């Protein structure tokens, strides 16, 4: 693998530069790198340490309180520092217990779960189908949510680095608790039950954000809430407006009130609701796919109003040659990074365990070269 200029010198984290880029402020500066997270399998491949989702959150225990593995968090932090991220991602212990999963084999070379399993959501059913289920469900208690993982990272992040708190989605958790099929029927048959689930999920999520925002080195929140699929939103925009967007407003008020950023990761074709999402006040939008809308087009349409994140297509990263990855990355940077603000470089979804490590590195190396050519070389 050929390294770009300065690729061997480890950059020091600079969350202030990331914040500048996310808030679309000047003067132009280096393009930061961003991911929602990297899969344990990819981190394991890169660092050579044994890592899986089990080791990151060993035991969901009583009241959804994970025993977060320090060795796992150490590995994530090392990965983030060594790859030039200005933040490390972490989680609160908020967890909505359910067992509606289907298991299949993980065909990726580096596994995320022990035993090479991959879990899929069973969308036909879930633990809550009725008001009786709602009352009987073991809802987490706000006062029992664990922040141990964040407190641990808070004490060890290097200077200049902050924590990005991954927040599990309001729509995702609410629909998963019923299964999307049941949820969809309930929108017509039991709208009050849907409203109650979304409210409870939203209130607990807000409680977690409110507390996490008091931790010194938390710099931002990254809400992962997939609202769409390849051809549109999973439910109608009207449903999202009624049940989901008010919860987003609540989270945005808490985060911004504490001077923290709130980024949205949401997959699918969200063209019909993009203006509304931006209008709610999110600081950035993440997750793009070439077959839906290439990130350059997204940037041209909405980049004046919200920071655009990532967008190096997962298919190119997964199946392309290293040169194809470099060309695609360069093409995206030429458009999205031309102003030196309002864009961060990364994958179109996440640093998944099925991506060849050389392609992941090639993407980041092109970013380093870009920054070197425009910013490092000039200042000398």
Secondary structure, 3 states (H helix, E strand, C coil): CCCCCCCCCCCCCCHHHHHHHHCCCCCCCCCCECCCCECHHHHHHHHCCCCCHHHHECCCCHHHCCCECHHHHHHHHHHHHHCCCCEEEEECCCCCCCCCEEEEECCCCCCCCHHHEEEEECCCCCCCCCHHHHHHCCCCCHHHCCCHHHHHHHHHCCCCCEEEEEEECHHHHHHHHHCHHHHHHHHHHCHHHHHHHHHHHHHHHHHHHHHHCCCCCEEEEEEECCCEECCEECCCHHHHHHHHHHHHHHHHHHHHHCCCEEEEECCCCCHHHHHHHHHHCCCEEECCCHHHHCHHHHHHHHCCCCEEECCECHHHHHHCCHHHHHHHHHHHHHHHCCCCCCEEECECCCECCCCCHHHHHHHHHHHHHHHHHHHHHHHC
